[in-house]
Amino acid sequence: MKEKETAIKVLIFRRKHPYTYTSNMSDAFNHHVSPGDDLVITNQPQSTVNGLLEAKRDELARLCRQYHVRRLELFGSATGAGFNPDTSDFDFLVEFEDLVPEAHADAFFGLMEALQRTFARPVDLVERRAIRNPYFLEAIEPTRLVLYAAAGNPQIPV
């Protein structure tokens, strides 16, 4: 039996005609995403953090393109009821495009600083490929929220 997919909001950024499409992941990727599109995916319930993210969605997509991000997720307290807009930091899980070591370092630290400026709060930036502890992965799994995925990213859950 196939699981029922939840409707999500997929913000598709095309160079000439950006638009918003609300659907399930399969439909969005099978019928609406073209090579070269960038996506910002928001499927979290309405909350303070949702308002912060929505207000910065264009900037977030621009930063992800600038710093060669393949996928960006928010995790931890910011995705749940424990988020405090005055004191909480943002924990991001990031996957970069394949880059030479020097460019990779520039992308990592540049993105971290840009996210801190954009959201005016401390940011922890963790690379998915650097996580070796399976217990840590298991602990953050329920809180992971995809914010950005470059088109053509085969690791987007469907």
Summary of the structure (lengths in Angstrom):
residues: 158
radius of gyration: 15.4
end to end distance: 15.5
largest distance: 47.3
contacts: 414
relative contact order: 0.18
helix: 39%
strand: 26%
